[in-house]
Every structure is written in structure tokens, then in C-alpha cells.
Amino acid sequence: MTEHTASYYAASANAHLPWPQLEGDAECDVCVVGGGYTGLSSALSLLERGYQVVLLEAARIGFGASGRNGGQIVNSYSRDIDTIERNCPPDQARLLGNMLFEGGDIIRSRIERYQIQCDLQSGGVFAADTEKQFHELAAQKARWEKWGNDQLELLDRHAIRQVVNTERYVGGLLDRRGGHIHPLNLALGEAEAIRSLGGRIFEQSPVVEIIAGEPVTVRSHKGRVKARFVVVAGNAYLGNLVPELAAKSMPCGTQVVTTEVLGEERARELLPQNYCVEDCNYLLDYYRTSADHRLIYGGGVVYGARDPADIERLIRPKMLKTFPQLAGVKFDYTWTGNFLLTLSRLPQFGRIGSNIYYMQGYSGHGVTCTHLAGSLLAEALAGQAERFDAFARLPHYPFPGGRLLRVPLTAIGAVWYSLRDRLGF
């Protein structure tokens, strides 16, 4: 086995011109802190509306979860609309329900408008290990159809075998409005679109201080940006830059492996329709094939975002449970990517003062929701804040036990839910 410190995505990224480091002073309408999907989508949405934008990235574009995730376009939020309808006033639930599928539509429109080469494929499957999970998928289908998704198909035990070549599942739900992409190439393509519209991107420019005021001052090691507005989009990689945001969220790691090249015939034997798949367990597995016919397989959660010592040992048993026919296959790449978890599993949007905005905490559903977030941020700055505020009004609470005990207590909860998955109740 050959292990790489970089992900498969970094090794297969599209060629692009570099972006400079911030040196000296700059001014703009909006300074975006973070070069992942939230920051890129925000910057692009703002530029399309005529704002002057500066984006600061501490490392490289797509360095965090945006360039390391499973590459799946999964609709809805990490808590589905039924939870929102139970816990929110009807007008707020209606707004959030009407946005369930918008993030994926934004991704597709950006890919088409800016001719982004990121291996877009349509179709995603939710796979059920148990009859209980299958019945829940039937309910999910009804909910999503109520909110406008007419591209769903319930798959029985026989039908799912035509989609995923495994004996593992009792059924599933196909969402043709789902799909998959090369996530880092999507991020790089959006950054190139920002460049084409006159936006300024600075890499290797970590923000060390945000000084409130009018304008806001954003300070990096070698420069400063003065802006009318600031968008905080660091998510799991924000650290303690904004302490009030760190208190109600927790970085978590998920592990991903990429096999050696399997060849097109073998890859299509595993996933005949080239759909991506995720199961319905609390600690879920997710997988798909790449454009060069490898299997990309991810799963598990490390609370607190520690890097596990042996990713292969964690993921290989999961992969072989699904595809025992891959016994002996080599892994060419293994890596960890961090995402930001909230206690409610719903994203956190809001304002600090009148001119500092933030969006974070997508809890594993970030690919689509980050793109929605950027669009809503641009609407809010343009004076149309109703949809942004539908998210901003969601209540959020600190994890039990504070920062010291949140990791072990959350892990204990995960063990309980995993046991429920295995026992089917």
C-alpha cells in the first residue's frame, strides 16, 4: 500500500494559477474569511451582484472539508424537514422547506455557467440496512415530494441490487437530484470564477484578528483588509478566532480512503449506474467511484477532529462489509477531513453586530448547504434577509459538559445510536 499525506483529490486536482499572499493594506465592500465552499459561494454570489470582494484563506483554496469530503451532492440538511416542522413555527418551517433542494441546483448552475470541470454525475442513493430504515426512507420520499422533489424512486431489495452490487441492503431511495463531483476541482473552479469576476483571493493569509467597527478591520500576519462587511466562513478550521462561535460547535473528523485504479468494468460491477451511496446509520458509510475508476469510501467520526493512527484499519472492515469482493484491494490514498458539528445538527447562521456575518456547522451536509448559504448571505447584504433569517432564528445550544466533556459525552451518545442501528430499533 502507498499512503499519501495529501488526499486523492489533491493529487488529481486541475491545474490552476496560484493566488498571492496578502501583504499590505486592502479595501473592499466585503471581506470573506475562509476559502472553502461557504466562503467561495459567498464571494461568488456577492461578485455576481456587483460587490467588491476580498477572500482570505489561511492555507490553500479547498484545503479543509471542501476539498476533502466524499464529493456527494446530498439534498436537505443534516436534520430533515420533519424535525424542522416539529420544532419551528410554520412560517419558518415553510421557508426552510422551500430551500431543501436549492443548494444542489446552485452547484449545477455554477458548473454550467463557469464551465467547471469537476466530473459531475447525477444520482444519489440512500441505502437501508434494516426494514425500519427502509420504512423511514419511504416517509422521507413522501416528505421530499411534498416540498417539490419529483425525482425520487423507492428501491426494494431487488431494485437496489441493480444499483449497488451488494447483499447488504434491504432497499433504498434514489434521488436523481443528488449526485457527485470531484470536490476540490469544484472549489478550484469556483475560485477561478471569482478571479474572472474581479474578486481578489489571497492564500497563506491566516486571519489573526477581526476588529469590529465601521469599517471592520481584518488583520493577517502581513496585511490588513478594511471592509464594510465581513463574512466568517472558517467552519471547522476557524479555531478560536471568534470565541462565541466556537462555544456552540465541535470540529469532528471523518476518514476517507481511495483504492487503486479498479478499471471501468470492475467499477461498474460495484456501482452499475455510477450513483453515489450513503447508508442510513447514525455513523454512516458513504462511497462512490471516481472518474478514473477508483472506489472512494468514507465513514466513521472522530469527535474533536483528532487524526486517527490507522485510517485503513478503520475503513477497510466497513468497505468489505459492503463489498466483500474487494478483499485484497490496495488503498492508494487515506486521509481525514474535518467538519463542524452542532448539537442540533442544523447549521448556524447569524450576525455579530451589524456588519459581521457567519455561517457554519453543517454537521456533515455541507456540500449543498454551503452553496445555499453563500446565496442567502448575498441576499441579506442586498437587503433581502428573510431567507437568511429563517436559518438565523434556529436555536442553538452548547454541548453538554462544555468544551472539556463535549467529546466523550458525544461519543457515548454515538455508541448508543450505533447500537440502535445494529439492533434495528
C-alpha positions in Angstrom: 0.0 0.0 0.0 1.2 3.5 -0.8 0.0 6.1 1.7 0.0 9.8 0.8 -0.3 12.7 3.2 -2.3 14.5 0.6 -5.8 13.3 -0.4 -6.6 11.7 -3.8 -8.3 15.0 -4.7 -5.1 17.0 -4.2 -3.3 14.5 -6.4 -5.9 14.8 -9.2 -6.7 18.5 -8.9 -7.0 20.6 -12.1 -4.0 22.8 -12.9 -4.5 26.5 -11.8 -2.6 29.6 -11.4 -1.6 30.4 -7.8 -3.0 33.1 -5.6 -0.8 35.5 -3.7 -0.3 36.1 0.0 -1.8 39.2 1.5 0.8 41.9 2.0 0.0 45.5 2.9 -3.5 47.1 3.1 -6.6 46.5 1.0 -10.1 47.8 1.0 -13.3 46.3 -0.3 -17.1 46.1 0.2 -16.9 42.5 1.8 -14.0 40.6 3.2 -14.6 36.8 3.3 -12.6 34.8 5.8 -12.2 31.2 4.6 -11.6 29.6 1.2 -13.9 26.6 1.4 -17.4 26.3 -0.1 -19.1 28.8 2.3 -16.5 31.5 1.5 -16.3 30.7 -2.2 -20.1 30.6 -2.6 -20.5 33.9 -0.7 -17.8 35.6 -2.7 -19.1 34.4 -6.0 -22.7 35.4 -5.1 -21.6 38.8 -4.0 -19.5 39.4 -7.1 -22.4 38.5 -9.3 -24.3 41.3 -7.5 -21.6 43.8 -8.1 -19.8 43.9 -4.7 -16.0 44.3 -4.4 -14.8 41.2 -2.6 -11.5 40.1 -0.9 -11.2 36.5 0.2 -8.6 35.4 2.7 -7.6 31.7 3.1 -5.2 30.5 5.8 -3.9 27.6 3.7 -5.0 26.8 0.2 -8.3 27.0 -1.6 -10.3 24.0 -0.6 -7.8 22.9 2.0 -10.4 21.9 4.6 -13.6 19.8 4.3 -14.5 21.4 0.9 -11.5 19.8 -0.8 -11.5 16.5 1.2 -15.1 15.4 1.5 -16.9 12.4 -0.1 -17.9 14.5 -3.1 -21.6 13.8 -2.7 -24.4 16.2 -3.6 -26.9 15.3 -0.8 -30.1 17.3 -0.5 -31.8 18.6 2.6 -30.0 19.3 5.9 -28.4 17.1 8.5 -31.8 17.1 10.2 -34.6 16.7 7.8 -37.6 18.8 7.3 -39.8 16.7 9.6 -37.6 17.7 12.6 -37.8 21.4 11.5 -41.6 21.2 11.1 -41.9 19.8 14.7 -39.7 22.4 16.3 -40.2 25.7 14.3 -43.1 28.0 13.7 -45.0 27.3 10.4 -43.7 30.3 8.5 -40.1 29.5 9.4 -40.5 25.8 8.5 -42.1 26.8 5.2 -39.1 29.0 4.3 -36.6 26.2 5.2 -38.6 23.6 3.4 -38.7 25.6 0.2 -34.8 25.7 0.3 -34.3 21.9 0.7 -33.0 21.3 -2.8 -31.7 24.7 -3.7 -28.1 24.1 -2.8 -27.7 21.3 -5.3 -29.3 23.4 -8.0 -26.8 26.2 -7.3 -23.9 23.8 -7.7 -25.2 22.6 -11.1 -25.9 26.2 -12.3 -22.3 27.3 -11.3 -20.8 24.3 -13.0 -22.6 25.1 -16.2 -22.2 28.9 -16.1 -18.5 28.8 -15.4 -17.7 25.6 -17.3 -16.1 24.0 -14.2 -14.5 20.6 -14.9 -15.3 18.5 -11.8 -16.7 15.2 -13.0 -20.4 15.9 -12.3 -22.6 12.8 -12.2 -26.3 12.7 -11.3 -28.0 10.3 -8.9 -27.5 9.5 -5.2 -28.8 6.6 -3.2 -29.8 6.3 0.5 -29.3 2.7 1.4 -31.2 0.9 4.2 -29.6 -1.8 6.3 -32.8 -2.7 8.1 -36.6 -2.8 7.4 -37.0 0.1 9.9 -34.6 2.2 7.9 -36.4 1.3 4.7 -39.8 2.4 6.1 -38.1 5.7 7.2 -36.9 6.2 3.6 -40.5 5.7 2.3 -41.6 8.5 4.7 -38.7 10.7 3.6 -39.8 10.2 -0.1 -43.2 11.5 0.8 -41.8 14.5 2.7 -39.5 15.4 -0.1 -42.2 15.1 -2.8 -44.3 17.4 -0.7 -41.6 20.0 -0.9 -41.1 19.7 -4.7 -38.7 16.9 -5.4 -40.3 14.7 -8.1 -37.2 12.8 -9.0 -37.3 10.1 -6.3 -37.6 6.3 -6.6 -38.0 3.8 -3.8 -35.9 0.8 -4.4 -36.9 -2.6 -3.0 -34.4 -5.4 -2.2 -34.2 -6.5 -5.8 -34.0 -3.0 -7.3 -31.2 -1.8 -5.1 -29.1 -4.7 -6.3 -29.2 -3.2 -9.7 -27.7 0.0 -8.3 -25.3 -1.4 -5.7 -23.8 -4.8 -6.1 -24.0 -6.0 -2.5 -26.2 -8.2 -0.4 -26.0 -5.8 2.5 -29.1 -3.6 1.9 -32.9 -4.4 2.2 -33.8 -1.4 0.0 -33.1 2.3 -0.7 -34.2 5.6 -2.0 -32.8 7.0 -5.3 -32.6 10.8 -5.5 -31.9 11.8 -9.1 -31.4 15.4 -7.9 -28.5 14.1 -5.9 -25.2 13.2 -7.4 -21.4 13.5 -7.0 -18.4 15.7 -8.1 -14.7 16.0 -7.6 -15.0 18.3 -4.6 -11.6 20.1 -4.8 -12.0 20.7 -8.5 -15.4 22.3 -7.8 -13.7 24.6 -5.2 -10.9 25.5 -7.6 -13.3 26.1 -10.4 -15.4 28.5 -8.2 -12.2 30.3 -7.2 -11.3 30.7 -10.9 -14.8 32.1 -11.4 -14.2 34.6 -8.6 -10.9 35.6 -10.3 -12.7 36.1 -13.6 -15.2 38.5 -12.0 -12.5 40.6 -10.4 -12.6 39.2 -6.9 -9.3 39.1 -5.0 -8.1 35.9 -3.4 -5.2 35.6 -1.0 -3.9 32.2 0.1 -1.5 31.5 3.0 -3.1 34.5 4.8 -4.5 33.4 8.1 -6.6 35.9 9.9 -5.4 36.6 13.4 -7.9 39.3 14.4 -11.2 40.8 13.4 -11.7 44.3 14.8 -15.3 45.4 14.9 -16.2 48.8 13.6 -17.3 50.7 10.5 -15.4 49.6 8.6 -14.4 46.3 10.1 -10.6 45.6 10.1 -9.4 42.1 9.3 -5.8 41.6 10.2 -3.5 38.9 8.8 0.2 38.4 9.6 1.4 40.6 6.8 -1.6 42.8 5.9 -5.0 44.2 6.7 -8.3 44.5 4.9 -10.8 47.2 5.7 -14.4 46.3 4.7 -17.9 47.4 5.1 -18.9 43.8 5.9 -17.1 40.6 6.9 -18.2 37.1 6.3 -16.7 34.5 8.7 -16.6 31.2 6.9 -13.8 29.2 8.5 -16.2 26.5 9.8 -14.2 23.6 11.4 -10.9 25.3 10.8 -11.9 28.6 12.4 -10.2 27.8 15.7 -10.8 30.4 18.5 -10.7 33.4 16.2 -14.4 34.2 17.1 -14.8 32.6 20.6 -18.6 33.0 20.6 -18.9 30.7 17.6 -16.6 28.1 19.0 -18.7 27.6 22.1 -21.7 26.1 20.3 -19.9 23.8 17.8 -17.4 21.0 17.7 -14.9 20.0 15.0 -15.1 16.3 14.0 -13.1 14.2 11.6 -14.3 11.7 9.1 -12.0 9.2 7.3 -11.8 8.5 3.6 -9.8 6.0 1.5 -9.3 5.7 -2.2 -8.5 2.4 -3.7 -6.1 1.6 -6.5 -7.5 2.0 -10.0 -10.0 -0.8 -10.5 -10.7 -0.3 -14.2 -14.1 0.7 -15.6 -15.5 -2.8 -15.8 -14.8 -3.6 -12.2 -16.0 -0.2 -11.0 -19.3 -0.7 -12.9 -19.7 -4.1 -11.3 -19.8 -2.4 -7.9 -22.0 0.6 -8.9 -23.6 -0.2 -12.2 -25.3 3.3 -12.6 -22.4 5.3 -11.2 -24.6 6.7 -8.4 -23.1 7.7 -5.1 -24.3 5.9 -2.0 -24.7 6.6 1.7 -26.3 4.3 4.3 -28.9 5.4 6.9 -26.9 4.6 10.0 -26.1 7.2 12.6 -22.4 6.8 11.9 -22.9 6.3 8.2 -20.7 4.9 5.4 -20.6 6.8 2.1 -18.9 5.9 -1.2 -18.8 6.3 -4.9 -16.4 5.7 -7.8 -14.1 8.4 -9.3 -13.6 9.4 -12.9 -10.5 7.2 -13.2 -12.5 4.2 -11.8 -11.3 4.0 -8.2 -13.6 3.4 -5.2 -13.7 6.3 -2.8 -15.1 5.1 0.6 -15.6 7.1 3.8 -17.1 6.6 7.2 -16.9 7.0 10.9 -16.5 10.1 13.0 -13.7 11.1 15.3 -15.1 13.6 17.8 -12.8 16.6 18.4 -11.1 16.1 15.0 -8.1 14.1 16.1 -6.3 12.3 13.3 -6.6 8.5 13.9 -3.4 6.5 13.8 -4.6 4.0 11.2 -7.3 5.1 8.8 -7.1 1.9 6.8 -7.8 -0.2 9.9 -10.9 1.9 10.5 -12.3 1.9 7.0 -11.3 -1.4 5.4 -13.8 -3.5 7.5 -16.6 -1.1 6.6 -15.7 -1.4 2.9 -15.5 -5.2 3.0 -18.9 -5.4 4.8 -20.4 -3.7 1.7 -18.1 -5.1 -1.0 -16.5 -8.4 0.2 -15.4 -8.9 -3.4 -12.8 -6.2 -2.9 -10.8 -8.3 -0.4 -7.1 -7.7 -1.1 -7.6 -4.4 -3.0 -4.9 -1.8 -2.3 -5.5 1.7 -0.9 -3.6 4.4 -2.7 -4.8 7.3 -0.5 -6.1 7.7 3.0 -6.9 10.9 4.7 -9.0 12.7 7.3 -11.3 15.7 6.7 -12.8 17.8 9.4 -16.4 19.1 9.5 -18.2 21.1 12.2 -20.9 19.6 14.3 -23.7 21.4 16.1 -25.8 20.0 18.9 -29.0 20.3 16.9 -27.2 19.1 13.7 -28.6 22.2 12.0 -26.4 24.9 10.6 -25.7 28.2 12.4 -26.2 31.4 10.6 -26.1 34.9 12.2 -24.6 38.3 12.7 -22.2 39.7 15.2 -23.1 43.4 15.5 -24.5 44.8 12.3 -21.8 44.0 9.8 -20.1 40.7 10.7 -21.9 37.7 9.3 -21.2 34.0 9.8 -22.4 30.6 8.5 -21.1 27.3 9.9 -21.9 23.9 11.4 -23.4 22.0 8.5 -22.9 18.8 10.5 -22.0 16.6 7.6 -24.3 18.1 4.9 -22.1 20.9 3.9 -21.6 20.4 0.1 -25.1 21.6 -0.8 -25.9 23.8 2.3 -22.7 25.9 2.0 -23.7 26.8 -1.6 -27.2 27.8 -0.3 -25.5 29.8 2.5 -23.5 31.9 0.1 -26.5 32.8 -1.9 -28.5 33.7 1.2 -25.7 35.8 2.5 -25.6 37.9 -0.7 -29.4 38.3 -0.5 -29.1 39.5 3.1 -26.4 42.1 2.3 -28.6 43.3 -0.6 -31.5 43.9 1.9 -33.5 40.7 1.4 -32.7 38.9 4.6 -35.9 36.9 5.1 -34.4 33.6 4.0 -31.1 34.1 5.8 -33.0 34.9 9.0 -35.0 31.7 8.7 -31.7 29.9 9.5 -30.5 32.6 11.9 -33.6 32.1 14.1 -32.9 28.4 14.7 -32.0 27.9 18.3 -28.5 26.6 19.2 -27.1 25.4 22.5 -23.7 24.5 23.8 -22.7 20.8 24.0 -23.3 19.2 27.5 -20.2 19.3 29.6 -18.7 22.3 28.0 -15.5 22.2 25.9 -13.9 19.7 28.3 -16.5 17.0 28.3 -18.3 17.5 24.9 -16.1 15.0 23.1 -16.6 12.0 25.5 -20.3 12.7 26.1 -21.0 13.0 22.3 -19.0 9.8 21.7 -21.1 8.0 24.3 -24.3 9.2 22.5 -22.9 7.9 19.2 -22.2 4.5 20.7 -25.9 4.3 21.8 -27.2 5.3 18.4 -24.9 2.9 16.6 -26.2 0.1 18.8 -29.7 1.0 17.9 -28.7 0.8 14.2 -27.3 -2.6 14.6 -30.2 -3.9 16.6 -32.7 -2.4 14.2 -34.8 -0.4 16.7 
